[in-house]
Amino acid sequence: MARPPTPLVKGWADKSDTTRLWNDFTRQRRRRLHALEMLWDWREEATRTWIAQIVGVSRRQLSRWIQAFNEGGLDGLMFPQRDRPGRKHKINSADFQEKVIPLAKQLAVGKVRLNVAELQRELASQHQIKISAGTLTSYLRRIEFIHERPRTPKINRSWSKPWPQEYGNSLEEFLQRQTRAGSVDPGS
C-alpha cells in the first residue's frame, strides 16, 4: 500500500513570494517554484503524479521538493543543504570572498579576460591556497565573475561534394554556365 502524500505546510510562503522570486533563479530552479505554485493552485483537482509530469520530474523528486519546502520554506526548496560524501570544498566561502575575489579583481584590471592560471599561481604564493584552475573557473562562473566564451557558429556542412559549391553539381554543369556567361571558349 502506498504512503499518503506529504501535505504542503502553510505559513512558509505563498504564491506572491514565488512570483516575486521568479526572475532571480535559473530555468531549472524555476521548475521548483512552478511545481509549488501548481500544488497551491490545484490542490484538490490534480494529482501529484500529474503535476510531476507537467513539471518534468519524477513523483519521488516532487515529494523531495515538498519535504524540503516543509522543512525550510523557500530557502529550503531553492537551496537544499546536501551532506554528500566525498571530497570537501577546497576553499571555504569566507576565504573565497576575502582572498580570491579581491585578487581576481586586482588581476583583471585593464584586461579583456582574466587569466585563471595566473590567479591560481598568485593564490598559491600569497595565501597558500592550492586549488585547480577548473575548480577556480567554476567558482568564478558561479558568481558570474567570468562568463562562458561565446560559441562559434556551426558551419553548414550540407554540401558533400569534393569541390566548391559554386561549381555546381558536376564539372559539365559548371562549364555550361561558364560558356553561357562567355568566360570559357567552347572550342579550346
PyMOL commands that place a pseudoatom at each C-alpha (Angstrom):
pseudoatom trace, name=CA, resn=MET, resi=1, chain=A, elem=C, hetatm=0, pos=[0.000, 0.000, 0.000]
pseudoatom trace, name=CA, resn=ALA, resi=2, chain=A, elem=C, hetatm=0, pos=[1.330, 3.424, -0.961]
pseudoatom trace, name=CA, resn=ARG, resi=3, chain=A, elem=C, hetatm=0, pos=[2.113, 6.034, 1.642]
pseudoatom trace, name=CA, resn=PRO, resi=4, chain=A, elem=C, hetatm=0, pos=[-0.157, 9.070, 1.723]
pseudoatom trace, name=CA, resn=PRO, resi=5, chain=A, elem=C, hetatm=0, pos=[1.385, 12.159, 0.113]
pseudoatom trace, name=CA, resn=THR, resi=6, chain=A, elem=C, hetatm=0, pos=[3.233, 14.583, 2.351]
pseudoatom trace, name=CA, resn=PRO, resi=7, chain=A, elem=C, hetatm=0, pos=[0.980, 17.566, 2.991]
pseudoatom trace, name=CA, resn=LEU, resi=8, chain=A, elem=C, hetatm=0, pos=[2.235, 21.006, 1.980]
pseudoatom trace, name=CA, resn=VAL, resi=9, chain=A, elem=C, hetatm=0, pos=[2.821, 23.067, 5.124]
pseudoatom trace, name=CA, resn=LYS, resi=10, chain=A, elem=C, hetatm=0, pos=[1.231, 26.500, 5.088]
pseudoatom trace, name=CA, resn=GLY, resi=11, chain=A, elem=C, hetatm=0, pos=[2.893, 29.551, 6.532]
pseudoatom trace, name=CA, resn=TRP, resi=12, chain=A, elem=C, hetatm=0, pos=[6.371, 29.365, 4.958]
pseudoatom trace, name=CA, resn=ALA, resi=13, chain=A, elem=C, hetatm=0, pos=[5.417, 31.325, 1.854]
pseudoatom trace, name=CA, resn=ASP, resi=14, chain=A, elem=C, hetatm=0, pos=[2.600, 31.960, -0.560]
pseudoatom trace, name=CA, resn=LYS, resi=15, chain=A, elem=C, hetatm=0, pos=[2.165, 32.477, -4.283]
pseudoatom trace, name=CA, resn=SER, resi=16, chain=A, elem=C, hetatm=0, pos=[3.144, 36.164, -4.132]
pseudoatom trace, name=CA, resn=ASP, resi=17, chain=A, elem=C, hetatm=0, pos=[6.567, 35.147, -2.776]
pseudoatom trace, name=CA, resn=THR, resi=18, chain=A, elem=C, hetatm=0, pos=[7.200, 32.708, -5.616]
pseudoatom trace, name=CA, resn=THR, resi=19, chain=A, elem=C, hetatm=0, pos=[6.105, 35.281, -8.210]
pseudoatom trace, name=CA, resn=ARG, resi=20, chain=A, elem=C, hetatm=0, pos=[8.467, 37.859, -6.716]
pseudoatom trace, name=CA, resn=LEU, resi=21, chain=A, elem=C, hetatm=0, pos=[11.390, 35.408, -6.782]
pseudoatom trace, name=CA, resn=TRP, resi=22, chain=A, elem=C, hetatm=0, pos=[10.733, 34.025, -10.287]
pseudoatom trace, name=CA, resn=ASN, resi=23, chain=A, elem=C, hetatm=0, pos=[13.325, 36.132, -12.150]
pseudoatom trace, name=CA, resn=ASP, resi=24, chain=A, elem=C, hetatm=0, pos=[16.024, 35.540, -9.550]
pseudoatom trace, name=CA, resn=PHE, resi=25, chain=A, elem=C, hetatm=0, pos=[16.518, 31.887, -10.472]
pseudoatom trace, name=CA, resn=THR, resi=26, chain=A, elem=C, hetatm=0, pos=[17.661, 29.815, -13.414]
pseudoatom trace, name=CA, resn=ARG, resi=27, chain=A, elem=C, hetatm=0, pos=[15.207, 27.859, -15.523]
pseudoatom trace, name=CA, resn=GLN, resi=28, chain=A, elem=C, hetatm=0, pos=[15.947, 24.611, -13.683]
pseudoatom trace, name=CA, resn=ARG, resi=29, chain=A, elem=C, hetatm=0, pos=[15.326, 26.220, -10.282]
pseudoatom trace, name=CA, resn=ARG, resi=30, chain=A, elem=C, hetatm=0, pos=[12.131, 27.825, -11.583]
pseudoatom trace, name=CA, resn=ARG, resi=31, chain=A, elem=C, hetatm=0, pos=[10.680, 24.344, -12.056]
pseudoatom trace, name=CA, resn=ARG, resi=32, chain=A, elem=C, hetatm=0, pos=[10.584, 24.044, -8.271]
pseudoatom trace, name=CA, resn=LEU, resi=33, chain=A, elem=C, hetatm=0, pos=[8.652, 27.299, -7.978]
pseudoatom trace, name=CA, resn=HIS, resi=34, chain=A, elem=C, hetatm=0, pos=[6.331, 26.200, -10.775]
pseudoatom trace, name=CA, resn=ALA, resi=35, chain=A, elem=C, hetatm=0, pos=[5.617, 22.911, -9.006]
pseudoatom trace, name=CA, resn=LEU, resi=36, chain=A, elem=C, hetatm=0, pos=[4.931, 24.730, -5.748]
pseudoatom trace, name=CA, resn=GLU, resi=37, chain=A, elem=C, hetatm=0, pos=[2.519, 27.135, -7.450]
pseudoatom trace, name=CA, resn=MET, resi=38, chain=A, elem=C, hetatm=0, pos=[0.728, 24.242, -9.128]
pseudoatom trace, name=CA, resn=LEU, resi=39, chain=A, elem=C, hetatm=0, pos=[0.365, 22.500, -5.769]
pseudoatom trace, name=CA, resn=TRP, resi=40, chain=A, elem=C, hetatm=0, pos=[-1.200, 25.636, -4.305]
pseudoatom trace, name=CA, resn=ASP, resi=41, chain=A, elem=C, hetatm=0, pos=[-3.479, 26.296, -7.290]
pseudoatom trace, name=CA, resn=TRP, resi=42, chain=A, elem=C, hetatm=0, pos=[-4.675, 22.752, -7.974]
pseudoatom trace, name=CA, resn=ARG, resi=43, chain=A, elem=C, hetatm=0, pos=[-4.629, 21.213, -4.514]
pseudoatom trace, name=CA, resn=GLU, resi=44, chain=A, elem=C, hetatm=0, pos=[-7.750, 19.087, -4.978]
pseudoatom trace, name=CA, resn=GLU, resi=45, chain=A, elem=C, hetatm=0, pos=[-8.049, 18.928, -8.772]
pseudoatom trace, name=CA, resn=ALA, resi=46, chain=A, elem=C, hetatm=0, pos=[-4.665, 17.469, -9.719]
pseudoatom trace, name=CA, resn=THR, resi=47, chain=A, elem=C, hetatm=0, pos=[-2.645, 14.503, -8.567]
pseudoatom trace, name=CA, resn=ARG, resi=48, chain=A, elem=C, hetatm=0, pos=[0.979, 14.850, -7.658]
pseudoatom trace, name=CA, resn=THR, resi=49, chain=A, elem=C, hetatm=0, pos=[1.883, 12.381, -10.383]
pseudoatom trace, name=CA, resn=TRP, resi=50, chain=A, elem=C, hetatm=0, pos=[0.263, 14.657, -12.967]
pseudoatom trace, name=CA, resn=ILE, resi=51, chain=A, elem=C, hetatm=0, pos=[1.988, 17.771, -11.553]
pseudoatom trace, name=CA, resn=ALA, resi=52, chain=A, elem=C, hetatm=0, pos=[5.352, 15.934, -11.622]
pseudoatom trace, name=CA, resn=GLN, resi=53, chain=A, elem=C, hetatm=0, pos=[4.775, 15.017, -15.283]
pseudoatom trace, name=CA, resn=ILE, resi=54, chain=A, elem=C, hetatm=0, pos=[3.905, 18.625, -16.170]
pseudoatom trace, name=CA, resn=VAL, resi=55, chain=A, elem=C, hetatm=0, pos=[6.982, 19.969, -14.389]
pseudoatom trace, name=CA, resn=GLY, resi=56, chain=A, elem=C, hetatm=0, pos=[9.173, 17.243, -15.891]
pseudoatom trace, name=CA, resn=VAL, resi=57, chain=A, elem=C, hetatm=0, pos=[10.358, 15.385, -12.794]
pseudoatom trace, name=CA, resn=SER, resi=58, chain=A, elem=C, hetatm=0, pos=[9.545, 12.099, -11.122]
pseudoatom trace, name=CA, resn=ARG, resi=59, chain=A, elem=C, hetatm=0, pos=[6.873, 11.882, -8.437]
pseudoatom trace, name=CA, resn=ARG, resi=60, chain=A, elem=C, hetatm=0, pos=[9.596, 10.998, -5.937]
pseudoatom trace, name=CA, resn=GLN, resi=61, chain=A, elem=C, hetatm=0, pos=[11.531, 14.167, -6.830]
pseudoatom trace, name=CA, resn=LEU, resi=62, chain=A, elem=C, hetatm=0, pos=[8.392, 16.243, -6.359]
pseudoatom trace, name=CA, resn=SER, resi=63, chain=A, elem=C, hetatm=0, pos=[7.977, 14.652, -2.922]
pseudoatom trace, name=CA, resn=ARG, resi=64, chain=A, elem=C, hetatm=0, pos=[11.583, 15.592, -2.084]
pseudoatom trace, name=CA, resn=TRP, resi=65, chain=A, elem=C, hetatm=0, pos=[10.863, 19.191, -3.086]
pseudoatom trace, name=CA, resn=ILE, resi=66, chain=A, elem=C, hetatm=0, pos=[7.741, 19.254, -0.900]
pseudoatom trace, name=CA, resn=GLN, resi=67, chain=A, elem=C, hetatm=0, pos=[9.713, 17.844, 2.023]
pseudoatom trace, name=CA, resn=ALA, resi=68, chain=A, elem=C, hetatm=0, pos=[12.464, 20.441, 1.502]
pseudoatom trace, name=CA, resn=PHE, resi=69, chain=A, elem=C, hetatm=0, pos=[9.848, 23.219, 1.417]
pseudoatom trace, name=CA, resn=ASN, resi=70, chain=A, elem=C, hetatm=0, pos=[8.153, 21.892, 4.550]
pseudoatom trace, name=CA, resn=GLU, resi=71, chain=A, elem=C, hetatm=0, pos=[11.456, 21.755, 6.432]
pseudoatom trace, name=CA, resn=GLY, resi=72, chain=A, elem=C, hetatm=0, pos=[12.981, 25.050, 5.322]
pseudoatom trace, name=CA, resn=GLY, resi=73, chain=A, elem=C, hetatm=0, pos=[10.488, 27.152, 3.380]
pseudoatom trace, name=CA, resn=LEU, resi=74, chain=A, elem=C, hetatm=0, pos=[11.507, 28.726, 0.092]
pseudoatom trace, name=CA, resn=ASP, resi=75, chain=A, elem=C, hetatm=0, pos=[15.166, 28.743, 1.127]
pseudoatom trace, name=CA, resn=GLY, resi=76, chain=A, elem=C, hetatm=0, pos=[14.984, 25.034, 1.867]
pseudoatom trace, name=CA, resn=LEU, resi=77, chain=A, elem=C, hetatm=0, pos=[13.363, 24.404, -1.506]
pseudoatom trace, name=CA, resn=MET, resi=78, chain=A, elem=C, hetatm=0, pos=[15.604, 26.587, -3.639]
pseudoatom trace, name=CA, resn=PHE, resi=79, chain=A, elem=C, hetatm=0, pos=[18.905, 25.996, -1.825]
pseudoatom trace, name=CA, resn=PRO, resi=80, chain=A, elem=C, hetatm=0, pos=[18.823, 22.489, -0.373]
pseudoatom trace, name=CA, resn=GLN, resi=81, chain=A, elem=C, hetatm=0, pos=[21.634, 21.605, 2.016]
pseudoatom trace, name=CA, resn=ARG, resi=82, chain=A, elem=C, hetatm=0, pos=[23.258, 18.390, 0.937]
pseudoatom trace, name=CA, resn=ASP, resi=83, chain=A, elem=C, hetatm=0, pos=[25.643, 16.375, 3.014]
pseudoatom trace, name=CA, resn=ARG, resi=84, chain=A, elem=C, hetatm=0, pos=[27.244, 14.492, 0.200]
pseudoatom trace, name=CA, resn=PRO, resi=85, chain=A, elem=C, hetatm=0, pos=[30.045, 12.052, 0.768]
pseudoatom trace, name=CA, resn=GLY, resi=86, chain=A, elem=C, hetatm=0, pos=[33.307, 12.708, -0.968]
pseudoatom trace, name=CA, resn=ARG, resi=87, chain=A, elem=C, hetatm=0, pos=[35.821, 15.458, -1.233]
pseudoatom trace, name=CA, resn=LYS, resi=88, chain=A, elem=C, hetatm=0, pos=[35.167, 18.625, 0.744]
pseudoatom trace, name=CA, resn=HIS, resi=89, chain=A, elem=C, hetatm=0, pos=[35.413, 22.110, -0.730]
pseudoatom trace, name=CA, resn=LYS, resi=90, chain=A, elem=C, hetatm=0, pos=[38.974, 23.211, -1.296]
pseudoatom trace, name=CA, resn=ILE, resi=91, chain=A, elem=C, hetatm=0, pos=[38.207, 26.718, -0.114]
pseudoatom trace, name=CA, resn=ASN, resi=92, chain=A, elem=C, hetatm=0, pos=[35.550, 27.976, 2.260]
pseudoatom trace, name=CA, resn=SER, resi=93, chain=A, elem=C, hetatm=0, pos=[33.225, 30.817, 1.323]
pseudoatom trace, name=CA, resn=ALA, resi=94, chain=A, elem=C, hetatm=0, pos=[34.856, 33.315, 3.698]
pseudoatom trace, name=CA, resn=ASP, resi=95, chain=A, elem=C, hetatm=0, pos=[38.303, 32.780, 2.160]
pseudoatom trace, name=CA, resn=PHE, resi=96, chain=A, elem=C, hetatm=0, pos=[36.761, 32.957, -1.289]
pseudoatom trace, name=CA, resn=GLN, resi=97, chain=A, elem=C, hetatm=0, pos=[35.115, 36.315, -0.521]
pseudoatom trace, name=CA, resn=GLU, resi=98, chain=A, elem=C, hetatm=0, pos=[38.124, 37.777, 1.336]
pseudoatom trace, name=CA, resn=LYS, resi=99, chain=A, elem=C, hetatm=0, pos=[41.021, 36.451, -0.736]
pseudoatom trace, name=CA, resn=VAL, resi=100, chain=A, elem=C, hetatm=0, pos=[40.032, 35.117, -4.144]
pseudoatom trace, name=CA, resn=ILE, resi=101, chain=A, elem=C, hetatm=0, pos=[37.600, 37.790, -5.343]
pseudoatom trace, name=CA, resn=PRO, resi=102, chain=A, elem=C, hetatm=0, pos=[39.805, 40.804, -4.432]
pseudoatom trace, name=CA, resn=LEU, resi=103, chain=A, elem=C, hetatm=0, pos=[42.827, 39.138, -6.027]
pseudoatom trace, name=CA, resn=ALA, resi=104, chain=A, elem=C, hetatm=0, pos=[40.799, 38.296, -9.143]
pseudoatom trace, name=CA, resn=LYS, resi=105, chain=A, elem=C, hetatm=0, pos=[39.578, 41.904, -9.399]
pseudoatom trace, name=CA, resn=GLN, resi=106, chain=A, elem=C, hetatm=0, pos=[43.145, 43.153, -8.988]
pseudoatom trace, name=CA, resn=LEU, resi=107, chain=A, elem=C, hetatm=0, pos=[44.461, 40.843, -11.725]
pseudoatom trace, name=CA, resn=ALA, resi=108, chain=A, elem=C, hetatm=0, pos=[41.563, 41.611, -14.081]
pseudoatom trace, name=CA, resn=VAL, resi=109, chain=A, elem=C, hetatm=0, pos=[42.150, 45.378, -14.156]
pseudoatom trace, name=CA, resn=GLY, resi=110, chain=A, elem=C, hetatm=0, pos=[42.818, 46.502, -17.709]
pseudoatom trace, name=CA, resn=LYS, resi=111, chain=A, elem=C, hetatm=0, pos=[42.441, 43.019, -19.200]
pseudoatom trace, name=CA, resn=VAL, resi=112, chain=A, elem=C, hetatm=0, pos=[39.786, 41.704, -21.523]
pseudoatom trace, name=CA, resn=ARG, resi=113, chain=A, elem=C, hetatm=0, pos=[39.789, 38.280, -19.908]
pseudoatom trace, name=CA, resn=LEU, resi=114, chain=A, elem=C, hetatm=0, pos=[41.052, 37.096, -16.536]
pseudoatom trace, name=CA, resn=ASN, resi=115, chain=A, elem=C, hetatm=0, pos=[43.913, 34.597, -16.700]
pseudoatom trace, name=CA, resn=VAL, resi=116, chain=A, elem=C, hetatm=0, pos=[42.777, 31.875, -14.300]
pseudoatom trace, name=CA, resn=ALA, resi=117, chain=A, elem=C, hetatm=0, pos=[46.186, 30.166, -14.291]
pseudoatom trace, name=CA, resn=GLU, resi=118, chain=A, elem=C, hetatm=0, pos=[47.799, 33.422, -13.161]
pseudoatom trace, name=CA, resn=LEU, resi=119, chain=A, elem=C, hetatm=0, pos=[45.173, 33.781, -10.418]
pseudoatom trace, name=CA, resn=GLN, resi=120, chain=A, elem=C, hetatm=0, pos=[45.853, 30.198, -9.370]
pseudoatom trace, name=CA, resn=ARG, resi=121, chain=A, elem=C, hetatm=0, pos=[49.619, 30.891, -9.064]
pseudoatom trace, name=CA, resn=GLU, resi=122, chain=A, elem=C, hetatm=0, pos=[49.041, 34.095, -7.085]
pseudoatom trace, name=CA, resn=LEU, resi=123, chain=A, elem=C, hetatm=0, pos=[46.667, 32.345, -4.663]
pseudoatom trace, name=CA, resn=ALA, resi=124, chain=A, elem=C, hetatm=0, pos=[49.271, 29.656, -4.057]
pseudoatom trace, name=CA, resn=SER, resi=125, chain=A, elem=C, hetatm=0, pos=[52.098, 32.137, -3.487]
pseudoatom trace, name=CA, resn=GLN, resi=126, chain=A, elem=C, hetatm=0, pos=[50.260, 34.838, -1.483]
pseudoatom trace, name=CA, resn=HIS, resi=127, chain=A, elem=C, hetatm=0, pos=[47.682, 32.846, 0.502]
pseudoatom trace, name=CA, resn=GLN, resi=128, chain=A, elem=C, hetatm=0, pos=[48.914, 29.219, 0.301]
pseudoatom trace, name=CA, resn=ILE, resi=129, chain=A, elem=C, hetatm=0, pos=[45.599, 28.222, -1.315]
pseudoatom trace, name=CA, resn=LYS, resi=130, chain=A, elem=C, hetatm=0, pos=[46.045, 25.341, -3.724]
pseudoatom trace, name=CA, resn=ILE, resi=131, chain=A, elem=C, hetatm=0, pos=[43.053, 24.965, -5.996]
pseudoatom trace, name=CA, resn=SER, resi=132, chain=A, elem=C, hetatm=0, pos=[42.803, 23.665, -9.555]
pseudoatom trace, name=CA, resn=ALA, resi=133, chain=A, elem=C, hetatm=0, pos=[42.178, 26.049, -12.424]
pseudoatom trace, name=CA, resn=GLY, resi=134, chain=A, elem=C, hetatm=0, pos=[38.999, 24.177, -13.349]
pseudoatom trace, name=CA, resn=THR, resi=135, chain=A, elem=C, hetatm=0, pos=[37.573, 24.490, -9.838]
pseudoatom trace, name=CA, resn=LEU, resi=136, chain=A, elem=C, hetatm=0, pos=[38.554, 28.147, -9.705]
pseudoatom trace, name=CA, resn=THR, resi=137, chain=A, elem=C, hetatm=0, pos=[36.878, 28.751, -13.064]
pseudoatom trace, name=CA, resn=SER, resi=138, chain=A, elem=C, hetatm=0, pos=[33.662, 27.047, -11.972]
pseudoatom trace, name=CA, resn=TYR, resi=139, chain=A, elem=C, hetatm=0, pos=[33.572, 29.064, -8.716]
pseudoatom trace, name=CA, resn=LEU, resi=140, chain=A, elem=C, hetatm=0, pos=[34.096, 32.324, -10.631]
pseudoatom trace, name=CA, resn=ARG, resi=141, chain=A, elem=C, hetatm=0, pos=[31.422, 31.389, -13.177]
pseudoatom trace, name=CA, resn=ARG, resi=142, chain=A, elem=C, hetatm=0, pos=[29.004, 30.602, -10.374]
pseudoatom trace, name=CA, resn=ILE, resi=143, chain=A, elem=C, hetatm=0, pos=[29.239, 34.188, -9.102]
pseudoatom trace, name=CA, resn=GLU, resi=144, chain=A, elem=C, hetatm=0, pos=[29.269, 35.438, -12.726]
pseudoatom trace, name=CA, resn=PHE, resi=145, chain=A, elem=C, hetatm=0, pos=[32.740, 36.965, -12.395]
pseudoatom trace, name=CA, resn=ILE, resi=146, chain=A, elem=C, hetatm=0, pos=[33.736, 35.276, -15.646]
pseudoatom trace, name=CA, resn=HIS, resi=147, chain=A, elem=C, hetatm=0, pos=[31.391, 34.167, -18.390]
pseudoatom trace, name=CA, resn=GLU, resi=148, chain=A, elem=C, hetatm=0, pos=[31.268, 31.336, -20.870]
pseudoatom trace, name=CA, resn=ARG, resi=149, chain=A, elem=C, hetatm=0, pos=[33.063, 32.040, -24.109]
pseudoatom trace, name=CA, resn=PRO, resi=150, chain=A, elem=C, hetatm=0, pos=[30.663, 32.609, -26.981]
pseudoatom trace, name=CA, resn=ARG, resi=151, chain=A, elem=C, hetatm=0, pos=[30.442, 29.524, -29.117]
pseudoatom trace, name=CA, resn=THR, resi=152, chain=A, elem=C, hetatm=0, pos=[31.461, 29.746, -32.736]
pseudoatom trace, name=CA, resn=PRO, resi=153, chain=A, elem=C, hetatm=0, pos=[28.578, 29.195, -35.112]
pseudoatom trace, name=CA, resn=LYS, resi=154, chain=A, elem=C, hetatm=0, pos=[28.409, 25.805, -36.748]
pseudoatom trace, name=CA, resn=ILE, resi=155, chain=A, elem=C, hetatm=0, pos=[29.262, 25.678, -40.421]
pseudoatom trace, name=CA, resn=ASN, resi=156, chain=A, elem=C, hetatm=0, pos=[26.601, 24.305, -42.726]
pseudoatom trace, name=CA, resn=ARG, resi=157, chain=A, elem=C, hetatm=0, pos=[28.044, 21.041, -43.958]
pseudoatom trace, name=CA, resn=SER, resi=158, chain=A, elem=C, hetatm=0, pos=[25.191, 20.104, -46.276]
pseudoatom trace, name=CA, resn=TRP, resi=159, chain=A, elem=C, hetatm=0, pos=[27.455, 20.254, -49.378]
pseudoatom trace, name=CA, resn=SER, resi=160, chain=A, elem=C, hetatm=0, pos=[29.113, 16.841, -49.646]
pseudoatom trace, name=CA, resn=LYS, resi=161, chain=A, elem=C, hetatm=0, pos=[30.929, 17.098, -52.980]
pseudoatom trace, name=CA, resn=PRO, resi=162, chain=A, elem=C, hetatm=0, pos=[34.748, 17.413, -53.003]
pseudoatom trace, name=CA, resn=TRP, resi=163, chain=A, elem=C, hetatm=0, pos=[34.639, 20.688, -54.983]
pseudoatom trace, name=CA, resn=PRO, resi=164, chain=A, elem=C, hetatm=0, pos=[33.293, 24.132, -54.031]
pseudoatom trace, name=CA, resn=GLN, resi=165, chain=A, elem=C, hetatm=0, pos=[29.527, 24.563, -54.132]
pseudoatom trace, name=CA, resn=GLU, resi=166, chain=A, elem=C, hetatm=0, pos=[29.675, 27.432, -56.628]
pseudoatom trace, name=CA, resn=TYR, resi=167, chain=A, elem=C, hetatm=0, pos=[30.952, 24.984, -59.277]
pseudoatom trace, name=CA, resn=GLY, resi=168, chain=A, elem=C, hetatm=0, pos=[27.582, 23.215, -59.285]
pseudoatom trace, name=CA, resn=ASN, resi=169, chain=A, elem=C, hetatm=0, pos=[26.703, 19.544, -59.150]
pseudoatom trace, name=CA, resn=SER, resi=170, chain=A, elem=C, hetatm=0, pos=[29.151, 18.485, -61.872]
pseudoatom trace, name=CA, resn=LEU, resi=171, chain=A, elem=C, hetatm=0, pos=[32.012, 19.793, -63.980]
pseudoatom trace, name=CA, resn=GLU, resi=172, chain=A, elem=C, hetatm=0, pos=[29.729, 19.664, -67.013]
pseudoatom trace, name=CA, resn=GLU, resi=173, chain=A, elem=C, hetatm=0, pos=[27.178, 21.952, -65.317]
pseudoatom trace, name=CA, resn=PHE, resi=174, chain=A, elem=C, hetatm=0, pos=[29.939, 24.378, -64.335]
pseudoatom trace, name=CA, resn=LEU, resi=175, chain=A, elem=C, hetatm=0, pos=[31.344, 24.531, -67.869]
pseudoatom trace, name=CA, resn=GLN, resi=176, chain=A, elem=C, hetatm=0, pos=[27.865, 25.092, -69.335]
pseudoatom trace, name=CA, resn=ARG, resi=177, chain=A, elem=C, hetatm=0, pos=[27.303, 28.046, -67.016]
pseudoatom trace, name=CA, resn=GLN, resi=178, chain=A, elem=C, hetatm=0, pos=[30.706, 29.477, -67.838]
pseudoatom trace, name=CA, resn=THR, resi=179, chain=A, elem=C, hetatm=0, pos=[30.065, 29.056, -71.584]
pseudoatom trace, name=CA, resn=ARG, resi=180, chain=A, elem=C, hetatm=0, pos=[26.729, 30.879, -71.277]
pseudoatom trace, name=CA, resn=ALA, resi=181, chain=A, elem=C, hetatm=0, pos=[28.442, 33.664, -69.361]
pseudoatom trace, name=CA, resn=GLY, resi=182, chain=A, elem=C, hetatm=0, pos=[31.079, 33.881, -72.095]
pseudoatom trace, name=CA, resn=SER, resi=183, chain=A, elem=C, hetatm=0, pos=[34.126, 33.317, -69.933]
pseudoatom trace, name=CA, resn=VAL, resi=184, chain=A, elem=C, hetatm=0, pos=[35.168, 29.905, -71.387]
pseudoatom trace, name=CA, resn=ASP, resi=185, chain=A, elem=C, hetatm=0, pos=[35.831, 29.289, -75.075]
pseudoatom trace, name=CA, resn=PRO, resi=186, chain=A, elem=C, hetatm=0, pos=[33.995, 26.046, -76.017]
pseudoatom trace, name=CA, resn=GLY, resi=187, chain=A, elem=C, hetatm=0, pos=[36.348, 25.355, -78.917]
pseudoatom trace, name=CA, resn=SER, resi=188, chain=A, elem=C, hetatm=0, pos=[39.528, 25.140, -76.896]
for i in range(1, 188): cmd.bond("trace and resi %d" % i, "trace and resi %d" % (i + 1))
show_as sticks, trace
zoom trace
